[in-house]
Amino acid sequence: MTQWHYPHPALAGAGWDLTIDHQTPGWQHTGLRVARLDGGSIHLPAADVERLVLPLAGSCRVEAEGWIAELAGRPDVFTAATDLAYLGAGTSLTLTGRGQVAVASAHATTRRPPAYLAADQVPVELRGSGNMSREVRNFGTPETLDAESLIACEVLTPAGNWSSYPPHKHDRELAGVETELEEIYYFQFRTEPGVRVATGRPFGYQRVSASDDRAIDQLVEVHDGDVVLVPFGWHGPSAAAPGYDMFYLNVMAGPGRERAWRITNHPDYAWLRDTWADHPVDPRLPFEHP
C-alpha cells in the first residue's frame, strides 16, 4: 500500500521544504509546496494547475507575468489569518521574501485572472464546541474564492481538543450529498501559551480508515512540517495532544464538475454533531484577537 504519512523532511528537495504533486505516488488532483525564503526568490513555471500563495510566517512578493501582489503575511500561523494571492492555470510566478510560504495547487485548465484576498476578508468560523472546538479560516472555499477546482482552508485546534471530528469522508460523487475530493493535511504545532515549563516535541495524531473495499488504515503521530494524504476513506479525528496547539492546512480537489465540499459523516459518530449545541465554544478561540 502507498505510504500516506510523510514525516518532515521526507518530501524536501530542489529548494523546497515540501513538494506534493502528481508525481507523488497515488496522488492526482492536488499539490502543496512549502519553502523558506531568506530574501531570495523561487520560481514556478506555468503548468496545468491553479495556485494559491499564502505566507505561513513572514511576508512575500508575488510576481506573475506583470501582475504583482505584496503579501504582508503574519508572524506565524497561530497569530492571525493572512492575505493571499490566487493564480489561474497556465501562469508562471516568482516569489521573493523572508519567512515561510506555502503554495497550494490543483489541476486546472482555465486561465483565470490573478486575484488578491486581504487578511480581513478571510471568513473565520468557530466550529464545534467543548473539546471538539476548532477555528477554521475559510479563505479558499467556494463561497470566498473564485477558482476552478481548488478548495483550501486552515484549521487551528487548541491543545487537548479533537478536530476533523466526527469522522467524515468525501470520496464519491453523489449529487447534492457528497463530492469526491482527495485531501492534503499539512501540520504545524506550538507549545500552548502560558505553560511554565515546556520540554518535549509538540505532536498530535491523525486517523484515516477505509470507507469501502479500498484499503487504508492509519493512526499516525504527526509533528511540525508533517503531511498526511487522504486519497479516500473516513478521516478524523485530528487530535492535538494536551500542552500543544495544532494547525493544519487543508488542500482539496477532485475529478467532479462541481466545486463543492460535501461530506458524509461516519454513521457511528454523526450523533456527536448534535451535542455541539449543549456546550460552549472553547474560550481559547479564536486564537487571533483584534
DRENGU-337331 format. One record per residue: x, y, z of N, C-alpha, C, O in turn; residue in one letter. Coordinates in steps of 0.02 Angstrom, whole numbers, plus 32768, in hexadecimal, padded with zeros to 4 digits. Layout:
BEGIN
XYZXYZXYZXYZA...
end
This chain:
BEGIN
802A7FC48000800080008000802C803E80008060803F8020M801780717FDC803C80B17FDB803F80CE8021800F80CB8047T807880EA8032807F810C8073805E8150806F806E81788042Q8031815F809D800C819E809A802381D180CE800D820A80CCW805081BD80FB806B81EB812C80B381F9811A80DC81CB8113H80C4823A81128108824F81018123827C8138811382B7813BY814D82608165816B828A8198819C82BC817981BE82AC8148P819E82F8819681CF832A817F82158311818E822082F881C5H82468316816082458337811F8245830580E5826B830E80B5P821C82D180E8821E829B80B6821282B3806F822A8295803FA81EC82EB806781DB8303802482018343801181EB83687FE5L823A834F80328261838B8023828E837F7FE782A383467FD9A829D83B67FC282CB83B27F8A82C183EA7F59828B84087F56G82F483F97F3282F2842C7EFD82DD84707F1782B884957EF6A82F584827F5382E684C37F6F82A684C87F96829584FD7FB1G828084917F9A824084907FBE824684627FFB8265842D7FF8W8228847780328225844D806E81F48414806481F883E08086D81C5841D8036819083ED802B817583F47FE48169842C7FCEL816D83BD7FC1814D83BE7F7F811F83817F79813583487F7ET80DF838F7F6E80AE835C7F5F808E836F7F1C807783A87F14I808D83417EEC806D834F7EAC805A830D7E8C805982D97EADD804C830E7E4A803482D27E28806A829B7E25805B82627E14H80A882AD7E3480DD827A7E3680E182557E79810482237E7EQ80BE826E7EAA80BA824B7EEA8091820B7EE18059820F7EC6T80A981D17EF6808681927EEA803D81937F00802E81A57F3AP801081817ED47FC9817C7EE47FA481BE7EE57F6A81C07EF9G7FC581F57ECF7FA782377ED57F9782547E917FBE824A7E62W7F5E82767E8A7F47828C7E487F3382D57E427F4782F67E12Q7F0D82EF7E717EE9832D7E667F04836B7E897EF983A37E72H7F2883637EC07F3D839C7EE87F88839D7EF17FAB836C7EE5T7FA183D77F077FE983DD7F147FF5840F7F4C7FCA84387F5CG8030840B7F698044843B7F9C809084407F9D80B3840D7F9BL80A9847D7F9E80F0848B7FA680F984BB7FE180D084E87FEBR812E84B18006813F84DE803D818984EE803781B284C1802DV819B852E803E81E18543803A81F08578806E81C3859C8085A822F857C8081824785B180AC827085E2808282A085CE8061R825C86218083827D8655805C82A98680808A8294869380C1L82E5868E8074831486B5809C832686F7807A835C87128084D82F7871080528303874C802B830E873E7FE2830D876C7FB9G831786FE7FD1831F86EA7F8C82DC86DB7F6B82A786E87F88G82DF86BE7F3082A386B07F09829E86667EF782D186437EF6S826286507EEB8255860C7ED3822086117E9C81F086377EA2I822A85E97E67820085F07E2B81D985B07E1F81F185787E2BH819B85B87E08817285817DF2815B858E7DAB813C85C17D9EL816985607D7C8155856B7D36810B85617D2D80E985447D58P80F185787CF480AB856E7CE3809D85237CDD80C784FD7CC6A8062850E7CF3804F84C87CF1800384C37CF17FE084F67CFAA7FEA84877CE87FA1847B7CE97F8784767D307F6584467D42D7F9784A87D587F7F84AB7D9D7F6E84F37DAD7F8D85227D93V7F3D84FD7DD87F30853E7DF77F53853D7E3B7F5B85087E59E7F6785797E527F90857C7E8E7F7685B27EBE7F5985E47EAAR7F8285A57EFD7F7085D47F327FAF85DD7F5D7FC985AC7F78L7FC6861B7F638004862A7F887FF1864A7FCA7FCE867D7FCCV8008862D80027FFB864B804380388646806F805486108077L804D867E808C8084867B80BD806F865680FC803986638117P809986298112808E8608815380AE8630818A8094863581C1L80E8864E817C810A867B81AB813386AC8182815686988153A812F86EB81928153871E816B81288737813180EB872D8130G8148875781018125877680C9814787638088817F874A8088S8124876F80508143876080108123878A7FD980EB87A27FE0C814787917FA2813187B37F668123877F7F31814D87537F24R80E987837F1180D687557EDB80D7877B7E9980B387AC7E91V810087647E6B810287807E2880EB874A7DF7810787147DF4E80B8875A7DD0809A872A7DA3808D874B7D5F805787647D52A80C0874A7D3480B987617CEF809E87A97CEC806F87B77CC7E80BD87D57D1480AA881B7D15807A882E7D4C807388697D5CG805987FE7D69802C880B7DA2805488027DE2807A87D27DE9W804C88307E128073882E7E50804588357E8D8016885D7E8DI8052880C7EBF802F88127EFE806288117F37808D87E57F3AA805D88427F63808788447F9E806088267FD9802F88457FF0E807487EB7FEF805087CA8025807087DC806880A987CA8075L804B87FF80928065881680D3807387DB810180A087DE812BA804B87A680FA8057876A812180468770816A80188795817CG806C874D8194805D874981DC809B872F820180C8871381E1R809D8737824280D7871D826780DA86D08266811086B38260P809F86B0826B809C8667826980538654825F8027867E825FD804686138255800385FD82437FD28603827D7F9586068272V7FEA860582BB7FBD860A82F47FA8865183047F76865C8326F7FCE868282EC7FC286C782FE7F8686E482DA7F5E870882F8T7F7E86D5829A7F4B86F682727F4286D3822F7F6C86AB821AA7F0A86E3820E7F0286D081C77F3286FB819E7F4D872C81B7A7F3C86E8815F7F69870D81347F46872280F47F13870580E0T7F62875680D47F4D876580907F6D873280627F9C87108074D7F52872C80257F6986F87FF87F5D870C7FB07F3A873C7FA1L7F7C86E57F837F7686F17F3B7F5F86B27F187F75867B7F2AA7F3486BA7EE67F1C86827EBD7F33868C7E767F2D86C37E5BY7F4D86567E567F6286587E107F41861F7DEB7F4285E67E02L7F22862E7DB27F0085FB7D8A7F3185CE7D647F6D85DA7D65G7F17859C7D447F40856B7D1F7F68858E7CE97F5285C07CCCA7FA385737CDB7FCD858D7CA67FF185CD7CB7800585F27C8AG7FFA85DB7CF7801A86197D0E805B86087D32805B85E07D61T809286267D1C80D1861E7D4080D586537D7780B486877D73S80FE86467DAB810386767DE1814786727E038168863E7E00L815986A97E22819786AE7E48818786C97E8D816386FA7E93T81A286A87EC1819786BD7F0581D886D77F22820C86B87F1CL81D487127F43820E87307F6381FA87487FA881C587677FB0T8223873B7FDB82108753801D823A87348054826F87178047G8221873A80918242871D80CB820D86FB80F681D987178106R821C86BD810681ED8696812E81DC8655810B8201863C80E2G81A2863A811D818C85F98103814D860480DA811E862480F1Q814A85E8809E811285F2807180F985AF805981208581804DV80B785A980508098856D80358077857D7FF2805C85B47FE9A807A854E7FC4805985547F84802D85167F7B804584E07F6DV7FEB851F7F847FBB84E97F797FA684E97F307FA3851E7F11A7F9884AE7F157F8784AB7ECE7F5484737EC07F4A84467EE9S7F3484777E867F0684447E6F7F0784437E237F1284767E03A7EFC84087E077EFA84027DBE7EC3842F7DA37E8B842F7DBCH7ED384567D6F7EA484847D517EB784927D097EF084877CF5A7E8884AA7CE37E9484BA7C9C7E8385017C897E9485187C53T7E6085257CB57E4885687CA67E7A859D7CBE7E90859C7CF8T7E8D85CA7C927EBA86007CA57E92863A7CC27E84866B7CA0R7E8086347D007E5A86687D237E8986A27D367EC586977D3ER7E6E86DE7D3C7E9987177D4E7EB387117D957E9186F47DC0P7EEE872C7DA27F09872C7DE77EDA87527E167EB5877E7E01P7EDD87407E557EB387617E877ED887677EC97F03873D7EDAA7EC7879B7EEE7EE487A77F307EAB87A77F637E7687C47F58Y7EB687857F9D7E8687857FD37EA8879F80117EDB87838027L7E8D87D5802E7EAA87F2806A7E9987C780A77E6787A480A8A7EC487CB80D97EBB87A381167E7887B181387E5887838152A7E6387F081387E248801815A7DE787EC81327DAE87F68149D7DF187CF80F67DB987B480CF7DB1876980D77D84874B80BBQ7DDD874A80FE7DDB870181087DA586F1813C7DAA87078175V7D7286CA81297D3F86B6815A7D5D8686818E7D7F8656817DP7D50869581CE7D67866B82057D2B864B82267CFD866E823CV7D2C8608822A7CF585E282467D0C85BE82857D4285A08284E7CE585C182BA7CF1859882F57CC3855C82F17C86856282F8L7CE0852182E57CBA84E582D77CBD84B683137CF284AF8333R7C86849583227C838467835A7C7A848B839C7C6C84C6839EG7C83846683D37C7E848384167CA4845684467CB7841E8435S7CAE847084847CD2844984B67D168433849C7D3A845A847EG7D2783F384A97D6883DB84937D6983C584497D9983A68432N7D3383D484257D3183CC83DC7D34841183B97D278415837DM7D43844683DF7D47848983C27D86849283997DBB847A83ABS7D7E84B583607DB884C883377DA6850683107D6C85188309R7DDA852782F77DD2856482D07DE3855482877E1685358278E7DB7856982597DC1855A82127DC4859C81EC7D9785C581F0V7DFA85A681C67E0185E1819B7DF285CC81547E1985A98134R7DB985E2813B7D9E85CB80FB7DB285F880C17D868612809EN7DF3860180B67E0A862E80817E058610803B7E038636800AF7E0485CE80367E0485AE7FF47DC885837FE67DCC85547FBFG7D90859380067D53856D7FFB7D2C858D7FC17D3885C67FAFT7CFD85677FA47CD685837F6B7CB285C47F7B7CA885ED7F4FP7C9F85CD7FBB7C7C860B7FCE7CAA86477FD07C9286807FCCE7CEB863D7FD67D1B86747FDE7D46867E7FA07D5386B87F8DT7D5D86487F817D8D864C7F4A7D6F86327F0A7D5385FB7F09L7D7686587ED47D6186427E927D9A861B7E727DCC86387E5DD7D9385D97E707DC785AE7E547DA585777E2A7D6885717E2AA7DCE85507E077DB3851C7DDD7DA484DC7E057D6D84C07E00E7DD584C57E2B7DCA84877E517DE784887E977DD484607EC1S7E1584B67EA57E3884B97EE57E0B84CE7F1E7DE584FE7F18L7E0F84AA7F567DEE84BC7F947E2384B87FCB7E4884877FCEI7E2884EB7FF57E5B84EB80297E43851280667E19853F8061A7E5D84FF80A07E4E852380DE7E84851281117EAB84E48108C7E84853881487EB0852A81807E85851A81BD7E51853881C8E7E9C84EA81E57E7984D682227EA984DA825C7EE184C08259V7E9384FB82927EBC850182CF7E9784E083087E5C84EE8315L7EBA84B3832B7E9B848B835F7EC0849783A17EFC848983A5T7E9E84AF83D57EBF84B984157ED8847884337EBD84428426P7F0C847D845B7F2A8443847C7EF68418849E7ECB843284C3A7EF883D684927ECB83A784B17E89839D848D7E628371849FG7E7C83C584597E3C83BF84357E42839083F97E79837F83E3N7E08837B83E07E03835283A47DE1837A836D7DAD83998379W7DFE837983317DDC839682F77DD9836282C07DEF832A82C9S7DBD837682857DAB834482527D82830D82747D8D82D18267S7D558321829F7D2F82F282C87CE9830B82D17CE0834682E2Y7CB582E282C77CB9829A82BC7CDA828982787CDC82B3824BP7CF3824B82717D12823782327CE2824081F87CA5823881FFP7CFD825181BE7CD4825D81837CFA824781457D358236814AH7CD98249810D7CFA823780CE7CDD825F80957CA7827B809AK7D048262805E7CED8280801F7D13825D7FE77D3F82797FC8H7D00821E7FDB7D2581F57FAB7CFA81D67F757D0F81A57F55D7CBE81F17F6A7C9481DB7F337C6882157F1D7C5E82457F42R7C4F82117EE07C2282447EC57BDA822E7ED07BC581FB7EB4E7BB582537EF77B6F82467F037B4C82897F047B5182AF7F35L7B2982997ECF7B0E82DD7EC37AEA82F87F007ABB82DA7F1AA7B0183347F157AE283567F4D7AF2833A7F917ADC83567FC4G7B1883037F947B2682E27FD37B7182E07FE27B8782F18019V7B9982CB7FB17BE082C17FBC7C0682CF7F7C7BEF82BF7F45E7C4182ED7F827C6D82F97F497CAE82D27F547CC582C87F8CT7CCD82BC7F1C7D0B82967F207D4682C67F217D5382E97EF0E7D6982C77F597DA282F47F637DDA82D07F867DCF82B27FBBL7E1682D17F6A7E5082BC7F907E6682F87FBB7E5683317FABE7E8C82EA7FF17E9A832080207EE0831A803D7EF882E3804CE7F01835480447F42835980647F3A837980A87F1683AA80B0I7F5B835C80DA7F61837A811C7FAA838B81277FD5835F8126Y7FB983CB81317FFD83E181417FFB83FF81877FD4842C8195Y802783E781B4802283F681FB8059842682138092842381FBF80478451824380768475826C805C847582B4801F846F82C0Q808A847C82E48078847A832B809C84B0835180CE84CC833BF808284BF838C80A584EA83BC809484D38402806084B4840DR80BF84E2843280AF84D6847880798507848D807D8543847ET804884EF84B08010851984C68029855484EE8051854A851CE8015859184DE802C85CC8503801B85C7854E7FE885AB8561P804885E28577803C85E285BF805985A785E4805685A58621G8074857785BF8092853D85E080D48553860180FE857085DFV80DD854586418117855D8666815785398650818B85598644R815384F8864D818E84D0863A817A84A48600814C847C8606V819D84AC85C8818B8486858C81C88460857381FC847D8563A81C1841E857081F583F4855181D183C58521819483C08521T81F883A284F881DA837384CA81C98392848881D083CF847EG81B58369845A81A6837D8415815B837E840A813B834B8412R813E83B783F780F583BB83EC80DD838783B9810083788389P80A1836C83C5808783388399803C8333839D801C835283C7F8020830C836F7FDA82FB836E7FD182B8834C80028295833DG7F9282A5833F7F838266831E7F50827082E67F25829C82EAY7F56824882B27F28824B82797F11820482697F3981D68263Q7ECF81FC82617EB181BB82517E9281BD820C7E6F81ED81FBR7EA0818981E47E7F817F81A37E6F8135819E7E99810B81ABV7E318125818A7E1C80DF81867DEF80D3814A7DD48102812DS7DE7809481377DC3808280FA7D78808F81007D5A80838134A7D5B80A880C97D1380B280C67CF2808080977CB5807B8095S7D1B805A80717D01802680447D377FF1803D7D5E7FE6806CD7D3B7FCF80047D6B7F987FFE7DB27FAF7FED7DDF7F857FE5D7DBD7FF07FE67E00800A7FDA7E26800C801C7E0D8027804ER7E627FF0801C7E877FE8805B7EAB8027806F7ED58041804AA7E9B804180AA7EC1807780C97EB3807381147E7A806E8129I7EE78076813C7EDF806F81847F1C808D81A67F50806C81ABD7F1680CB81BE7F4E80E981E07F398112821C7F078135821CQ7F61810A82507F5D8135828B7FA5814A82987FCD812282B0L7FB5818882877FFA819E8286800581D882B67FD9820282C0V804181DA82D38057821382FB8074824682CB80A0823582A3E805D828482CE807382B882A0809782EF82C6808682FF82FFV80C9830D82A580F3834182C280F6837C829280D9837A825CH811A83B082A7811F83ED827F813B83DD823A817083BF8233D811783F38206812D83E981C1811883A781A28126839C8167G80F7837B81C780E0833B81AC80A48345817E808183778182D809B83138152806283138125803F82CF8129805F829B812CV7FFC82D1812A7FD3829481227FA8829F80E57F8582D280DFV7FA9826E80B77F7F8270807B7F42824480867F47820D80A1L7F09825D80707ECA823780757EAF822D802E7E8C82598014V7EBF81F5800E7EA581E97FCB7E5C81D57FCA7E3981E07F99P7E4581B680017E01819F80097DF9818880517E2A81858076F7DBE817780647DB2815B80A77D9C818D80DB7D9D81CA80D0G7D88817281147D76819B814E7DB581BC816A7DE9819B816FW7DB181FC817B7DE9821C819B7DD1824581D77D9D826681D5H7DF98241820B7DEA825F824B7DE8822882807DD781EE8271G7DFB823A82BE7E0A827F82D17E51829482C07E7D826B82B3P7E5B82D682C07E9D82F582C37EA2830F830A7E828340831DS7ECA82EE83327ECB82FB837A7F0A8320838F7F42830B837FA7F01835883B27F3A837E83CD7F4A836484137F1E8362843EA7F888350841D7F9B833784607F95836F84937FA283A98483A7F82835E84D17F82839185067FC583B4850B7FFA8393850AP7FC483F685118001841D85158018843B84D38044846584D2G7FF98424849B8011843984597FD8844C842B7FAD8422841BY7FD6848B84157FA584A183E47FB88487839F7FF3847F8390D7F86847883777F91845A83357F73848482FE7F3C849F8304M7F98848A82C77F8184AC828A7F87847A82517FB78454824DF7F55847A82247F5F845781E57F40847E81AB7F0B849D81B2Y7F63847A81737F4C849681347F2D845E810C7F4E842B8100L7EEF846680F67ECD843480CC7ECB844D80847EBA84868076N7EDD842080567ED8842E800E7EB083F67FEF7EC183BB7FF7V7E7A84077FCA7E4D83D57FAE7E3D83E47F657E3B841E7F51M7E3283B07F3E7E1883B47EFA7E07836D7EE47E1E833D7F02A7DE083687EAF7DCD83267E977DB983287E4E7DBE835B7E2DG7DA182F07E347D9282EA7DED7D4C83037DDA7D3E830A7D9EP7D2283127E0B7CDE83257DFB7CD8836B7DDE7D0583947DE4G7CA083777DBC7C9483B87D9D7C8183ED7DD07C8E84297DC5R7C6283D97E077C4C84087E3A7C8484167E6C7CA083E77E89E7C9584557E747CC684697EA77CA084767EE87C8684AC7EF3R7C9E84437F137C7884487F517C9584177F837CAF83E27F71A7C90842A7FC37CA583FE7FFA7C6583E080187C4683FE8044W7C5483A580007C198381801A7C338341803B7C58831B801CR7C1E833580787C3B82FD809E7C0482CF80B87BC982E280BDI7C18829180C77BEF826180EB7C0F8253812E7C4A82418131T7BEB825D81647C05824F81A67C03820481B57BD581E1819EN7C3381EB81DA7C3581A581EC7BF5819382137BE581B58244H7BD0816081FD7B8F8153821D7B94814182677B63814C828CP7BCD8127827E7BD3811682C47BDE815282F17BD2814F832DD7BF4818A82D37C0881C382FC7BE6820482E97BF382388307Y7BBA820282B77B98824082A17B70826082D97B66829D82D8A7B59823983097B31825483417B56828983697B3782B2838AW7B99828883657BC082B8838C7BB3830083767BB8832E839FL7BA4830A83367B94834D831F7B57836A83447B5383A6834FR7B29833F83577AED835683797AFB836E83C07AD2838F83DFD7B36835C83DB7B478371841F7B6883B684217B7083D28457T7B7B83D083E77BA0840F83E77B77844884067B9384748426W7B35844783FD7B0B847C84177B07847B84637AF184AB8482A7B1C844484837B17843C84CB7B53845784F17B528458852ED7B86846E84CE7BC4848484EE7BDC84C584CF7BCF84D18494H7BFF84EE84F57C1B852C84D87C59851D84AE7C7984E984B6P7C69854B84817CA78547845B7CE18551848A7CDD857984B9V7D17852D847F7D53853484A87D67857E84AD7D70859F847AD7D6E859984EA7D7E85E084F27DC285F484D87DD1862F84D3P7DED85C484C87E2F85D484AA7E2985EA84627E5986018445R7DEE85E484457DE385F784007DBB863883FC7D9286468427L7DC9866083C67DFC865683937E41866483AE7E4A868783DFP7E758647838B7EBA865283A17ECE869A83977EEF86B883C2F7EBB86B7835D7ED086FC83507E9C872C836E7E61871C8372E7EB4876683827E888798839F7E9787DC837E7ED087EA836EH7E63880583767E6E884883577EA08871837E7EAF88AA836BP
end
